[in-house]
């Protein structure tokens, strides 16, 4: 029974440690505090996963009041898998940051950087676990401020500009989300997702316009925050100018929390049966398809390596929205699976690129021949890139294969061409980086073998992420089955 307290305890540990960090003077101490608190969160979430496997999902009351008056968490298999994903990736990113943070962030701000990471992950877990709309809104606002903090932390002109763009658009998205809550509260009188769902099942026929408006507000508001095309305009600047560890967290985790929140609203607040009656899913399908194509097209046009990966995130988020838009069980299942695979892959890519940029430069031309100087790092990047393109065994291929099957199941065969074209475009901007890094006399001329390679201890967290990518690809059936059973 004690395991039922672990999800809330995870959030509390991260927040309490973040409050302690400002009073800690020694850099080693607050760095250890951050990694220990995040590691403890991983252990607690794994323990909760074991509990759920045997005893099933559960609702957790926060405080003395039962729902709908009190705050409630819903912890199921999907939520805890996402929780493990977030805390594990964050732990590895923090570990990697010990070797890179001093080169990217002013020394006097490093303490606050780790403070912000703890607050960010705690708020993202709150979004994932919460079964209350307004409580989710509070966590969304906290995560937005923390996200802006880890972007602007470098305190440079381009970072400030990128953060202001991110903040303004995020505030807009939050406002739309809050308006959606107001509309749904006006017809149900509830903020608890379960109680809203039960109320809507009886009254939705009377309030179809109100439901449509609230659906649109939720979709657009969370679409801004999760970089749904064409609401992604804040993302390239924020990701490319932030420290590499911040870029990894933003792309791998922050975007995923908001799109997961949208899935929760569509399924648990409204239900798929109600949502299908409106054109919201068609909108997600179309915008997801456009994002898959144009995200890749825009990536091809970039010269800055981090902007290439940033626009790649737009394309990959397009896959997730595409799967949701298909409106069938398989599409939703694979969208959640893609959240997992993309989080591991994109964090790996950003950290590998950060390591290469530290030794060379930020432009694609600077990376020519890097495969001779940093063969292990480019090898890590290559595995991540192969997954994005869709090479078999890796999770990117698994996602695209099942997205194709979901498309056939939904009788939308014309969209199979979108999946194929997107995969080809992915290859267009990832393969040249790998080829020019490893091959070509002009590219390799004057390069000294392993002259810029980082020590194994610095690459170890990225290597673990790479192993994670491969394992998710190999054991995809177990993960997909667990997600599918939870959705049913």
BALO-911369 format. One record per residue: x, y, z of N, C-alpha, C in turn; residue in one letter. Coordinates in steps of 0.05 Angstrom, whole numbers, padded with zeros to 5 digits, always signed. Layout:
XYZXYZXYZA ...
This chain:
+00016-00024+00000+00000+00000+00000+00017+00025+00000X +00041+00024+00012+00058+00048+00014+00065+00058-00014X +00066+00039-00034+00074+00047-00061+00054+00067-00073X +00030+00067-00063+00010+00086-00073+00018+00115-00067X +00035+00119-00047+00044+00146-00040+00068+00156-00057X +00080+00137-00072+00105+00144-00085+00103+00165-00107X +00082+00165-00124+00080+00187-00144+00081+00215-00132X +00065+00219-00111+00065+00245-00097+00092+00250-00084X +00103+00230-00072+00129+00232-00058+00151+00240-00078X +00149+00229-00103+00168+00236-00124+00168+00266-00129X +00144+00277-00133+00142+00306-00138+00152+00322-00115X +00145+00313-00090+00153+00328-00066+00184+00328-00063X +00196+00305-00068+00226+00303-00065+00239+00323-00083X +00231+00323-00108+00243+00342-00128+00239+00371-00120X +00215+00378-00111+00210+00406-00103+00225+00413-00078X +00225+00396-00058+00239+00402-00033+00269+00406-00038X +00281+00388-00054+00309+00391-00061+00315+00417-00076X +00296+00425-00093+00300+00450-00107+00300+00474-00088X +00284+00473-00067+00284+00494-00047+00309+00495-00030X +00322+00472-00027+00347+00471-00011+00371+00481-00027X +00371+00477-00053+00394+00484-00070+00404+00513-00067X +00386+00533-00065+00397+00561-00063+00414+00566-00039X +00410+00550-00018+00426+00555+00007+00451+00538+00008X +00455+00521-00012+00479+00504-00014+00501+00520-00028X +00524+00521-00017+00546+00538-00028+00564+00522-00047X +00571+00498-00040+00590+00482-00057+00576+00471-00081X +00589+00474-00104+00577+00465-00130+00573+00435-00130X +00593+00420-00119+00590+00391-00119+00566+00382-00103X +00560+00396-00082+00538+00388-00064+00511+00391-00078X +00506+00414-00091+00479+00417-00103+00477+00401-00129X +00500+00395-00142+00498+00376-00164+00491+00348-00155X +00503+00340-00133+00496+00314-00122+00467+00313-00113X +00458+00335-00101+00431+00336-00091+00411+00333-00114X +00417+00345-00137+00400+00343-00161+00399+00314-00172X +00423+00302-00175+00423+00275-00187+00412+00254-00167X +00417+00258-00141+00406+00239-00122+00375+00240-00121X +00365+00265-00120+00336+00268-00119+00322+00257-00144X +00335+00261-00168+00324+00250-00192+00327+00220-00193X +00350+00209-00184+00353+00181-00183+00333+00167-00164X +00328+00180-00141+00308+00170-00123+00281+00169-00135X +00275+00189-00152+00249+00190-00166+00246+00167-00185X +00268+00160-00199+00268+00137-00217+00261+00111-00201X +00274+00107-00178+00269+00083-00162+00241+00082-00152X +00230+00105-00143+00203+00106-00133+00183+00100-00155X +00188+00110-00179+00170+00105-00201+00171+00076-00210X +00195+00064-00210+00197+00035-00217+00182+00019-00196X +00184+00026-00171+00170+00011-00150+00139+00013-00154X +00130+00037-00163+00102+00041-00168+00093+00024-00192X +00111+00022-00212+00105+00005-00235+00100-00024-00227X +00117-00034-00209+00114-00062-00200+00088-00065-00185X +00081-00045-00169+00055-00046-00154+00032-00046-00174X +00032-00030-00194+00010-00028-00214+00008-00054-00230X +00031-00066-00236+00031-00091-00251+00014-00113-00237X +00016-00113-00210+00002-00134-00195-00026-00125-00184X -00028-00099-00178-00053-00090-00165-00069-00071-00183X -00059-00063-00206-00074-00046-00224-00072-00017-00218X -00084+00000-00235-00082+00029-00232-00099+00038-00208X -00094+00063-00199-00108+00072-00176-00110+00103-00176X -00129+00113-00161-00132+00141-00156-00121+00148-00129X -00107+00170-00127-00094+00178-00102-00105+00205-00093X -00116+00205-00069-00127+00230-00058-00105+00246-00044X -00102+00272-00052-00083+00290-00040-00097+00307-00019X -00091+00303+00006-00105+00318+00027-00128+00302+00038X -00147+00316+00051-00169+00303+00066-00195+00302+00051X -00196+00315+00028-00222+00317+00013-00223+00297-00010X -00244+00283-00012-00248+00265-00035-00255+00281-00060X -00250+00269-00084-00259+00281-00109-00289+00282-00109X -00301+00302-00121-00289+00322-00138-00279+00347-00123X -00282+00348-00096-00274+00372-00082-00244+00374-00078X -00231+00351-00073-00203+00351-00068-00186+00345-00093X -00160+00349-00090-00141+00343-00112-00137+00313-00114X -00136+00303-00138-00134+00274-00142-00114+00268-00164X -00098+00247-00160-00079+00237-00180-00090+00211-00191X -00086+00206-00217-00092+00180-00229-00066+00168-00238X -00060+00144-00227-00035+00131-00233-00041+00104-00246X -00037+00103-00272-00041+00078-00287-00015+00070-00300X -00016+00048-00316+00008+00038-00328+00021+00059-00347X +00005+00072-00363+00016+00092-00381+00029+00115-00366X +00015+00125-00345+00026+00148-00330+00053+00140-00317X +00055+00117-00306+00079+00109-00292+00102+00103-00312X +00095+00093-00335+00116+00089-00356+00127+00117-00364X +00109+00136-00369+00118+00163-00375+00134+00175-00352X +00125+00170-00328+00140+00180-00304+00168+00169-00303X +00171+00143-00308+00198+00131-00308+00215+00143-00331X +00202+00146-00354+00216+00158-00377+00227+00185-00370X +00210+00202-00359+00218+00230-00353+00240+00231-00332X +00238+00216-00311+00258+00218-00290+00284+00204-00298X +00282+00183-00314+00306+00169-00323+00322+00187-00343X +00308+00198-00363+00321+00215-00382+00333+00240-00368X +00318+00251-00350+00327+00275-00335+00352+00268-00319X +00353+00244-00306+00376+00236-00291+00401+00234-00308X +00398+00222-00332+00421+00219-00350+00429+00246-00361X +00411+00264-00366+00418+00291-00376+00433+00306-00354X +00423+00304-00329+00437+00317-00307+00465+00306-00304X +00468+00280-00306+00494+00267-00304+00513+00278-00326X +00503+00279-00351+00519+00290-00373+00526+00319-00368X +00508+00334-00356+00513+00363-00352+00536+00369-00333X +00543+00350-00316+00566+00354-00298+00592+00360-00313X +00593+00349-00338+00617+00353-00354+00615+00375-00375X +00591+00387-00378+00588+00407-00399+00577+00434-00389X +00564+00434-00365+00550+00458-00356+00569+00481-00352X +00594+00476-00344+00613+00498-00338+00621+00513-00364X +00619+00500-00387+00626+00513-00412+00603+00528-00425X +00579+00523-00416+00556+00536-00429+00541+00556-00411X +00543+00553-00385+00527+00570-00367+00546+00585-00348X +00541+00611-00343+00557+00626-00324+00559+00612-00297X +00582+00612-00285+00586+00597-00260+00567+00604-00238X +00560+00630-00235+00543+00639-00214+00514+00630-00217X +00507+00620-00241+00479+00612-00246+00475+00582-00247X +00496+00567-00244+00494+00538-00246+00476+00526-00224X +00478+00537-00200+00461+00528-00178+00431+00530-00186X +00424+00554-00197+00396+00559-00205+00388+00541-00229X +00407+00533-00245+00401+00516-00267+00390+00489-00258X +00404+00477-00238+00395+00451-00227+00369+00454-00212X +00366+00477-00199+00341+00483-00185+00318+00482-00205X +00322+00496-00228+00301+00497-00248+00295+00470-00260X +00315+00453-00264+00311+00426-00275+00293+00410-00256X +00299+00411-00230+00283+00397-00210+00254+00406-00211X +00250+00433-00211+00223+00443-00212+00209+00435-00238X +00224+00436-00260+00212+00428-00286+00202+00399-00286X +00219+00381-00278+00211+00353-00278+00188+00347-00259X +00189+00360-00236+00167+00357-00216+00140+00366-00228X +00141+00389-00242+00116+00399-00254+00107+00382-00278X +00126+00371-00293+00118+00354-00315+00105+00328-00305X +00116+00318-00283+00104+00294-00270+00076+00301-00260X +00073+00325-00249+00046+00334-00240+00026+00335-00263X +00035+00343-00287+00017+00343-00310+00009+00315-00317X +00028+00297-00317+00023+00269-00324+00005+00255-00304X +00009+00260-00279-00006+00245-00258-00033+00258-00251X -00036+00284-00254-00060+00297-00243-00085+00288-00257X -00106+00285-00241-00133+00279-00252-00152+00302-00249X -00140+00326-00246-00156+00350-00242-00146+00371-00262X -00165+00383-00277-00158+00402-00298-00144+00427-00288X -00155+00439-00266-00143+00464-00257-00116+00458-00244X -00113+00436-00230-00087+00429-00219-00067+00424-00242X -00076+00413-00264-00059+00409-00287-00050+00436-00298X -00069+00455-00298-00062+00482-00308-00040+00495-00291X -00042+00491-00265-00021+00502-00247+00006+00490-00253X +00007+00464-00257+00032+00450-00264+00042+00459-00291X +00024+00464-00310+00031+00474-00336+00045+00501-00334X +00034+00519-00318+00046+00545-00314+00074+00543-00301X +00076+00526-00281+00102+00523-00268+00123+00512-00288X +00115+00492-00304+00134+00481-00323+00141+00501-00345X +00123+00518-00352+00129+00539-00372+00150+00558-00362X +00147+00567-00338+00167+00586-00326+00194+00572-00323X +00194+00547-00314+00219+00532-00311+00233+00527-00338X +00217+00522-00358+00227+00517-00385+00240+00543-00396X +00227+00565-00392+00238+00591-00400+00265+00596-00385X +00265+00588-00360+00289+00592-00344+00313+00577-00354X +00309+00552-00363+00332+00536-00372+00341+00544-00401X +00325+00560-00414+00333+00571-00440+00349+00597-00437X +00339+00615-00420+00351+00641-00416+00375+00641-00398X +00381+00619-00386+00402+00616-00366+00430+00625-00376X +00435+00622-00402+00460+00630-00413+00464+00661-00413X +00442+00675-00411+00442+00704-00408+00456+00718-00432X +00450+00709-00456+00460+00722-00480+00436+00734-00496X +00443+00752-00514+00422+00766-00529+00403+00747-00543X +00414+00727-00557+00397+00709-00572+00380+00691-00554X +00391+00685-00530+00375+00669-00511+00352+00685-00499X +00357+00710-00494+00335+00727-00483+00313+00731-00504X +00321+00735-00529+00302+00738-00550+00285+00712-00554X +00299+00689-00554+00285+00664-00558+00266+00658-00534X +00275+00665-00510+00258+00661-00487+00233+00678-00487X +00236+00703-00495+00213+00721-00496+00192+00711-00516X +00202+00701-00539+00183+00689-00559+00169+00665-00547X +00185+00648-00534+00174+00624-00522+00154+00631-00500X +00161+00651-00483+00143+00658-00461+00117+00670-00471X +00118+00688-00491+00094+00701-00501+00075+00680-00513X +00086+00662-00530+00069+00642-00542+00058+00621-00522X +00075+00615-00502+00066+00597-00481+00044+00609-00464X +00046+00634-00459+00024+00648-00444-00002+00647-00460X +00001+00651-00486-00023+00649-00503-00035+00621-00502X -00018+00601-00503-00027+00573-00502-00040+00567-00475X -00028+00578-00453-00040+00574-00427-00067+00587-00424X -00069+00611-00435-00094+00626-00434-00116+00611-00448X -00110+00599-00472-00130+00584-00486-00138+00559-00470X -00118+00546-00458-00124+00522-00442-00142+00529-00418X -00137+00552-00405-00153+00561-00383-00182+00567-00392X -00184+00579-00415-00211+00585-00426-00226+00559-00432X -00212+00539-00442-00224+00513-00446-00235+00501-00420X -00219+00504-00399-00228+00495-00372-00254+00509-00364X -00254+00536-00369-00277+00552-00361-00303+00543-00375X -00300+00537-00401-00324+00528-00417-00334+00501-00407X -00315+00483-00402-00324+00456-00393-00335+00457-00365X -00324+00475-00348-00335+00477-00321-00363+00489-00321X -00368+00507-00340-00394+00520-00341-00417+00501-00347X -00411+00478-00360-00433+00460-00366-00432+00435-00349X -00410+00430-00335-00408+00405-00318-00407+00412-00288X -00397+00435-00281-00393+00442-00253-00371+00427-00239X -00353+00415-00255-00332+00398-00244-00305+00405-00257X -00283+00400-00241-00256+00403-00252-00242+00376-00252X -00252+00357-00237-00241+00330-00237-00247+00316-00263X -00227+00304-00276-00231+00293-00303-00252+00270-00303X -00251+00253-00283-00270+00231-00282-00299+00241-00279X -00303+00261-00262-00330+00271-00258-00340+00287-00282X -00321+00301-00295-00329+00315-00320-00338+00295-00341X -00322+00274-00344-00329+00253-00364-00357+00241-00358X -00362+00235-00333-00388+00223-00327-00411+00243-00332X -00406+00268-00327-00427+00289-00332-00431+00293-00362X -00409+00293-00377-00412+00298-00406-00426+00275-00420X -00423+00251-00410-00437+00228-00422-00467+00231-00422X -00477+00247-00403-00506+00251-00401-00516+00277-00415X -00499+00297-00417-00508+00323-00426-00496+00333-00452X -00477+00317-00464-00463+00328-00487-00481+00335-00511X -00503+00322-00514-00522+00328-00536-00533+00356-00533X -00537+00365-00509-00549+00392-00504-00529+00414-00509X -00503+00408-00506-00483+00430-00506-00461+00424-00527X -00470+00417-00551-00450+00410-00571-00432+00433-00580X -00443+00457-00582-00426+00480-00589-00406+00486-00568X -00414+00485-00542-00396+00490-00520-00373+00470-00520X -00380+00445-00524-00360+00424-00525-00341+00428-00548X -00351+00436-00571-00334+00441-00594-00314+00464-00588X -00324+00485-00576-00307+00507-00569-00285+00499-00549X -00293+00484-00529-00273+00476-00509-00253+00457-00521X -00262+00439-00538-00243+00421-00552-00223+00436-00569X -00233+00457-00583-00215+00473-00599-00195+00488-00582X -00204+00499-00560-00186+00514-00542-00165+00496-00530X -00173+00473-00521-00153+00454-00510-00133+00446-00531X -00142+00440-00555-00125+00431-00577-00105+00452-00585X -00114+00476-00590-00096+00497-00598-00078+00506-00576X -00089+00508-00551-00072+00516-00529-00049+00497-00524X -00055+00471-00523-00034+00451-00519-00018+00447-00544X -00030+00453-00568-00015+00451-00593+00007+00471-00594X +00003+00495-00583+00024+00515-00582+00047+00505-00565X +00040+00494-00542+00061+00485-00523+00076+00460-00532X +00063+00443-00548+00076+00419-00557+00086+00421-00586X +00087+00446-00596+00099+00451-00623+00085+00437-00646X +00058+00438-00645+00043+00427-00667+00045+00447-00691X +00051+00438-00714+00053+00455-00738+00025+00466-00744X +00022+00492-00750+00043+00513-00753+00046+00530-00727X +00041+00519-00704+00043+00534-00679+00070+00530-00665X +00090+00521-00682+00116+00513-00671+00137+00536-00672X +00129+00560-00679+00149+00580-00687+00168+00588-00665X +00161+00582-00640+00179+00588-00618+00202+00567-00615X +00197+00543-00625+00214+00520-00619+00243+00522-00631X +00247+00529-00656+00274+00529-00667+00293+00547-00652X +00284+00572-00646+00301+00590-00632+00307+00581-00603X +00286+00571-00589+00290+00563-00562+00309+00539-00560X +00305+00519-00578+00322+00495-00576+00350+00500-00586X +00353+00516-00606+00380+00520-00618+00398+00538-00601X +00386+00556-00585+00402+00575-00569+00405+00566-00541X +00389+00548-00531+00391+00538-00504+00416+00521-00501X +00426+00517-00476+00447+00497-00471+00438+00470-00481X +00457+00453-00489+00451+00427-00501+00434+00410-00482X +00440+00411-00456+00424+00396-00437+00395+00407-00436X +00392+00433-00438+00365+00445-00438+00350+00436-00463X +00364+00437-00486+00351+00428-00511+00341+00399-00509X +00358+00382-00496+00350+00354-00493+00325+00351-00476X +00323+00367-00455+00300+00366-00437+00275+00377-00451X +00279+00399-00465+00256+00412-00478+00244+00394-00499X +00260+00383-00516+00250+00366-00538+00241+00339-00529X +00256+00327-00511+00250+00299-00502+00227+00298-00483X +00225+00317-00465+00205+00315-00443+00184+00336-00443X +00191+00361-00446+00171+00383-00443+00149+00381-00464X +00157+00377-00489+00137+00375-00511+00119+00351-00506X +00131+00329-00496+00116+00304-00492+00095+00307-00470X +00101+00322-00449+00082+00325-00427+00057+00338-00436X +00060+00358-00454+00036+00373-00463+00019+00357-00483X +00032+00342-00500+00017+00326-00519+00004+00303-00504X +00017+00293-00483+00004+00272-00466-00020+00283-00452X -00018+00308-00443-00041+00321-00431-00064+00323-00450X -00059+00329-00475-00080+00330-00496-00093+00303-00499X -00077+00282-00499-00088+00255-00501-00106+00249-00478X -00098+00256-00454-00114+00252-00430-00141+00267-00432X -00140+00291-00442-00165+00307-00445-00184+00294-00465X -00173+00286-00488-00189+00274-00509-00202+00248-00500X -00186+00231-00486-00196+00205-00478-00211+00205-00452X -00201+00218-00432-00212+00216-00405-00232+00237-00397X -00229+00260-00410-00248+00282-00404-00272+00279-00423X -00267+00277-00449-00289+00276-00469-00296+00248-00477X -00277+00231-00480-00279+00204-00491-00278+00204-00521X -00267+00183-00532-00263+00182-00561-00289+00182-00576X -00310+00170-00564-00337+00169-00577-00348+00198-00582X -00343+00216-00562-00353+00243-00565-00335+00259-00585X -00309+00255-00582-00290+00271-00598-00293+00264-00628X -00299+00239-00634-00301+00231-00662-00324+00245-00676X -00344+00254-00661-00367+00268-00673-00360+00296-00683X -00337+00306-00675-00329+00333-00684-00306+00330-00704X -00296+00353-00714-00275+00352-00734-00247+00356-00722X -00245+00355-00696-00219+00360-00683-00198+00339-00691X -00207+00314-00693-00188+00293-00701-00179+00296-00730X -00197+00305-00747-00189+00311-00775-00168+00333-00776X -00172+00353-00759-00153+00375-00757-00125+00365-00748X -00125+00349-00728-00100+00338-00718-00086+00320-00739X -00102+00305-00754-00091+00288-00775-00078+00304-00797X -00092+00325-00805-00082+00342-00827-00057+00358-00818X -00059+00371-00794-00036+00387-00785-00012+00369-00778X -00018+00345-00767+00003+00326-00762+00018+00318-00788X +00002+00313-00809+00014+00305-00835+00031+00328-00846X +00020+00352-00845+00035+00375-00855+00061+00379-00839X +00059+00376-00812+00082+00378-00795+00104+00358-00802X +00095+00333-00807+00114+00312-00815+00130+00319-00839X +00117+00332-00859+00131+00340-00884+00147+00366-00881X +00133+00387-00872+00146+00413-00872+00167+00415-00850X +00163+00400-00828+00184+00400-00808+00210+00390-00819X +00208+00369-00835+00232+00358-00848+00243+00376-00870X +00225+00388-00886+00234+00407-00907+00249+00430-00894X +00239+00441-00872+00252+00463-00859+00279+00454-00847X +00280+00429-00838+00306+00419-00827+00327+00417-00848X +00319+00409-00873+00338+00407-00895+00350+00434-00902X +00335+00456-00897+00344+00483-00904+00363+00495-00884X +00367+00482-00861+00383+00494-00840+00413+00488-00843X +00430+00507-00833+00459+00503-00833+00469+00498-00805X +00453+00506-00785+00461+00502-00757+00450+00474-00748X +00468+00457-00738+00461+00430-00731+00439+00428-00711X +00439+00446-00691+00417+00445-00670+00390+00453-00682X +00391+00471-00701+00365+00479-00714+00355+00456-00732X +00373+00440-00743+00365+00417-00758+00349+00398-00740X +00361+00392-00717+00348+00374-00698+00322+00386-00686X +00322+00413-00683+00298+00426-00672+00275+00423-00692X +00280+00428-00718+00259+00425-00737+00251+00395-00741X +00270+00377-00736+00264+00349-00736+00243+00343-00714X +00245+00357-00692+00225+00353-00670+00197+00360-00679X +00196+00382-00695+00170+00390-00706+00158+00367-00723X +00175+00355-00740+00166+00332-00756+00158+00308-00739X +00173+00302-00718+00167+00279-00702+00142+00284-00685X +00138+00308-00676+00113+00314-00661+00089+00311-00680X +00095+00316-00706+00074+00312-00726+00064+00283-00727X +00083+00264-00724+00075+00236-00723+00056+00231-00699X +00062+00243-00676+00045+00238-00653+00017+00249-00657X +00015+00273-00668-00011+00285-00673-00025+00269-00695X -00010+00260-00714-00021+00243-00736-00035+00218-00724X -00021+00204-00706-00032+00180-00694-00057+00186-00678X -00057+00208-00664-00081+00216-00649-00104+00221-00669X -00098+00235-00690-00118+00243-00710-00130+00220-00725X -00117+00197-00725-00128+00173-00738-00154+00164-00724X -00155+00169-00698-00179+00164-00683-00185+00135-00677X -00164+00118-00679-00169+00090-00672-00149+00082-00649X -00154+00059-00638-00139+00050-00615-00109+00046-00622X -00103+00035-00645-00076+00030-00652-00061+00056-00656X -00074+00076-00669-00061+00102-00673-00054+00115-00647X -00072+00115-00628-00066+00127-00601-00044+00112-00587X -00045+00085-00589-00024+00069-00576+00003+00075-00586X +00006+00077-00613+00032+00082-00625+00040+00112-00620X +00021+00130-00618+00029+00157-00611+00043+00158-00584X +00032+00143-00565+00045+00142-00538+00071+00128-00539X +00073+00106-00555+00098+00092-00559+00119+00111-00571X +00110+00128-00590+00128+00146-00603+00138+00168-00584X +00121+00175-00565+00130+00194-00544+00154+00182-00529X +00153+00156-00523+00175+00143-00509+00200+00142-00527X +00197+00131-00551+00220+00127-00569+00233+00154-00577X +00216+00174-00582+00227+00200-00590+00241+00214-00567X +00230+00211-00542+00243+00223-00519+00272+00212-00516X +00275+00186-00518+00302+00175-00516+00320+00183-00539X +00309+00182-00563+00325+00188-00587+00333+00217-00588X +00314+00235-00583+00321+00263-00586+00339+00274-00564X +00336+00263-00540+00355+00271-00518+00383+00261-00526X +00385+00237-00537+00411+00227-00546+00424+00244-00568X +00408+00252-00587+00418+00269-00609+00427+00296-00599X +00412+00309-00582+00420+00335-00573+00445+00334-00556X +00448+00314-00539+00472+00311-00523+00496+00305-00540X +00493+00287-00559+00515+00280-00577+00524+00305-00593X +00504+00319-00604+00511+00344-00619+00524+00365-00601X +00514+00367-00576+00527+00386-00558+00556+00379-00553X +00562+00354-00551+00590+00345-00548+00607+00351-00572X +00595+00347-00596+00610+00353-00621+00614+00383-00625X +00593+00399-00618+00595+00428-00621+00616+00440-00602X +00619+00428-00579+00639+00437-00560+00667+00435-00571X +00671+00414-00587+00698+00409-00598+00702+00421-00626X +00681+00428-00640+00683+00438-00668+00669+00464-00671X +00644+00463-00680+00628+00487-00684+00599+00480-00688X +00582+00500-00692+00553+00495-00693+00542+00490-00721X +00558+00496-00741+00548+00493-00769+00554+00465-00780X +00537+00456-00799+00541+00430-00811+00568+00427-00823X +00579+00448-00835+00605+00447-00848+00627+00441-00828X +00623+00449-00802+00643+00444-00782+00645+00415-00774X +00624+00399-00781+00623+00371-00772+00635+00352-00793X +00645+00363-00815+00657+00345-00835+00683+00333-00824X +00684+00306-00826+00707+00292-00815+00707+00287-00785X +00685+00295-00773+00683+00291-00743+00683+00262-00736X +00675+00245-00754+00675+00216-00749+00702+00204-00744X +00723+00217-00754+00750+00208-00749+00760+00219-00723X +00753+00244-00717+00762+00256-00692+00746+00247-00668X +00720+00243-00672+00702+00235-00650+00684+00211-00660X +00697+00188-00665+00682+00166-00677+00660+00155-00659X +00664+00154-00632+00644+00143-00614+00620+00162-00613X +00625+00188-00611+00604+00208-00609+00587+00208-00634X +00600+00208-00657+00584+00207-00682+00570+00180-00685X +00582+00159-00674+00568+00133-00675+00542+00134-00659X +00543+00147-00636+00519+00151-00620+00498+00167-00635X +00507+00189-00648+00490+00205-00664+00478+00189-00687X +00494+00171-00699+00485+00155-00722+00462+00137-00714X +00464+00124-00690+00442+00106-00681+00417+00122-00677X +00419+00146-00665+00395+00163-00661+00384+00172-00688X +00401+00179-00707+00392+00188-00733+00378+00165-00748X +00390+00141-00746+00378+00117-00759+00350+00112-00748X +00346+00116-00723+00320+00112-00711+00300+00133-00722X +00309+00158-00724+00292+00179-00735+00284+00173-00764X +00303+00162-00780+00297+00156-00808+00278+00132-00810X +00282+00113-00792+00265+00089-00793+00280+00064-00802X +00304+00060-00792+00319+00036-00798+00308+00013-00781X +00303-00010-00792+00292-00032-00777+00306-00039-00751X +00291-00050-00732+00297-00057-00705+00295-00033-00686X +00304-00009-00696+00304+00015-00679+00275+00025-00676X +00269+00039-00653+00241+00046-00647+00228+00065-00668X +00244+00081-00681+00232+00098-00702+00219+00082-00724X +00232+00060-00731+00220+00042-00752+00194+00029-00741X +00195+00020-00716+00172+00008-00704+00148+00027-00704X +00153+00052-00697+00132+00072-00697+00120+00076-00724X +00137+00079-00744+00127+00084-00771+00112+00059-00783X +00122+00036-00776+00109+00011-00785+00080+00010-00774X +00078+00015-00748+00051+00013-00736+00034+00037-00743X +00046+00060-00748+00030+00083-00758+00018+00075-00785X +00033+00061-00801+00023+00052-00827+00000+00033-00824X +00003+00014-00805-00019-00005-00800-00044+00008-00789X -00039+00028-00771-00062+00044-00761-00076+00059-00782X -00061+00069-00802-00072+00084-00824-00090+00066-00841X -00080+00042-00846-00096+00022-00861-00121+00015-00846X -00118+00011-00820-00141+00004-00803-00162+00026-00803X -00153+00051-00806-00171+00074-00806-00182+00079-00835X -00174+00063-00854-00182+00066-00882-00175+00094-00894X -00151+00103-00887-00141+00128-00897-00115+00123-00913X -00118+00107-00933-00094+00096-00947-00077+00118-00960X -00090+00140-00967-00075+00162-00981-00053+00173-00963X -00057+00171-00936-00037+00182-00918-00012+00164-00915X -00013+00140-00926+00011+00124-00926+00034+00137-00941X +00027+00153-00961+00047+00168-00976+00061+00189-00959X +00046+00200-00940+00057+00220-00922+00079+00208-00905X +00073+00184-00894+00093+00170-00877+00118+00163-00893X +00114+00153-00917+00137+00146-00934+00154+00171-00941X +00140+00192-00950+00154+00216-00958+00169+00229-00934X +00157+00229-00911+00170+00240-00887+00195+00224-00881X +00194+00198-00883+00218+00181-00877+00240+00187-00897X +00233+00191-00922+00254+00198-00942+00266+00225-00936X +00250+00244-00928+00260+00271-00922+00278+00270-00897X +00271+00253-00878+00288+00249-00854+00316+00241-00863X +00317+00222-00882+00343+00212-00891+00359+00234-00905X +00345+00253-00918+00358+00274-00934+00375+00292-00916X +00365+00297-00891+00381+00316-00874+00398+00301-00853X +00392+00276-00848+00409+00261-00828+00433+00247-00841X +00428+00234-00864+00449+00218-00876+00474+00235-00885X +00470+00259-00897+00494+00274-00904+00512+00281-00881X +00500+00285-00857+00517+00291-00834+00534+00267-00827X +00522+00243-00828+00537+00218-00822+00558+00212-00844X +00550+00215-00869+00568+00209-00891+00592+00228-00891X +00587+00254-00888+00609+00273-00888+00626+00271-00863X +00614+00260-00842+00629+00256-00817+00649+00233-00819X +00641+00212-00833+00658+00188-00833+00674+00184-00859X +00664+00196-00881+00676+00189-00907+00683+00215-00923X +00700+00210-00944+00708+00232-00962+00736+00241-00956X +00753+00240-00976+00781+00248-00972+00784+00277-00963X +00768+00295-00975+00770+00323-00967+00760+00327-00939X +00740+00312-00931+00729+00315-00904+00748+00304-00883X +00763+00283-00889+00781+00270-00869+00809+00281-00870X +00816+00296-00890+00843+00306-00893+00851+00324-00869X +00874+00317-00858+00884+00333-00835+00872+00326-00809X +00853+00308-00808+00840+00301-00783+00856+00279-00769X +00859+00281-00743+00874+00262-00727+00854+00243-00713X +00859+00217-00715+00840+00197-00705+00837+00200-00675X +00812+00203-00666+00803+00205-00638+00816+00229-00623X +00824+00249-00638+00838+00272-00626+00819+00289-00608X +00793+00288-00614+00774+00304-00600+00754+00287-00584X +00758+00261-00584+00739+00243-00571+00739+00249-00541X +00715+00248-00529+00712+00253-00500+00717+00227-00485X +00726+00229-00459+00730+00205-00443+00704+00189-00440X +00707+00164-00435+00684+00146-00432+00665+00155-00410X +00676+00165-00388+00659+00173-00365+00641+00196-00372X +00649+00213-00391+00632+00235-00400+00611+00226-00420X +00618+00205-00436+00599+00195-00456+00580+00174-00444X +00586+00164-00420+00571+00142-00409+00541+00147-00407X +00532+00171-00398+00503+00175-00397+00490+00175-00424X +00504+00185-00445+00493+00185-00472+00493+00156-00483X +00514+00141-00476+00515+00113-00484+00491+00097-00472X +00484+00103-00447+00462+00090-00434+00436+00097-00449X +00433+00122-00457+00409+00130-00472+00408+00115-00499X +00432+00111-00511+00433+00097-00537+00425+00068-00533X +00434+00055-00512+00426+00028-00506+00395+00027-00501X +00385+00048-00488+00356+00050-00484+00340+00051-00510X +00351+00065-00529+00338+00066-00556+00336+00038-00568X +00358+00024-00567+00359-00003-00579+00340-00022-00564X +00340-00020-00537+00323-00038-00521+00293-00033-00526X +00286-00008-00529+00258-00001-00535+00250-00013-00562X +00269-00012-00581+00263-00024-00607+00260-00054-00606X +00278-00067-00590+00277-00096-00588+00252-00106-00573X +00246-00092-00551+00223-00101-00534+00198-00084-00539X +00194-00076-00563+00172-00058-00570+00145-00071-00565X +00143-00098-00569+00117-00111-00566+00106-00109-00538X +00124-00113-00519+00116-00112-00491+00106-00084-00483X +00121-00064-00492+00113-00036-00486+00087-00029-00499X +00084-00036-00525+00059-00030-00540+00035-00044-00527X +00039-00070-00519+00017-00085-00507+00009-00072-00480X +00028-00063-00465+00022-00050-00439+00007-00024-00443X +00015-00009-00463+00000+00016-00469-00028+00010-00479X -00030-00009-00497-00057-00016-00508-00076-00026-00487X -00067-00043-00469-00084-00053-00447-00093-00030-00429X -00076-00010-00424-00083+00012-00407-00104+00030-00421X -00102+00033-00447-00121+00049-00462-00148+00036-00462X -00149+00010-00464-00174-00005-00464-00187-00004-00436X 
